[in-house]
Amino acid sequence: MEADRLRVELERHGIAADVNEGDGLALVSVWVDLVVWCEAGPDGWRYRWWTGRTSEVTGRYVYTGCRADALQTAARRIAARYAELRRTHPLSPVLSGAIGEGR
């Protein structure tokens, strides 16, 4: 499945992720506010995730995406968003201690 391919590619960037699949849709959970939807679209499988922005006009979340056949591009863009989130949404001290980060 495309979600598993993305998970493996993210591992190459040093990013651990979790895949949850069902009913023709898969979610790749990467970090706080970074969940990648893997879904079939009119042009084939694609990845979609929240950019961290909301529309000034509608107030809705602004999403971006990438075709699944551009796996390396998608992983690189997701890794950039992950890095941004790691800076702005670090783990709580309790979680950080539980998994051994911050030592």
Secondary structure, DSSP 4 states (H G I P E B T S, - for coil): -HHHHHHHHHHHTT---EEEEETTEEEEEEETTEEEEEEEETTEEEEEEEEEEE-TTT-PEEEEEEEGGGHHHHHHHHHHHHHHHHHHSPPPHHHHHHHTTT-
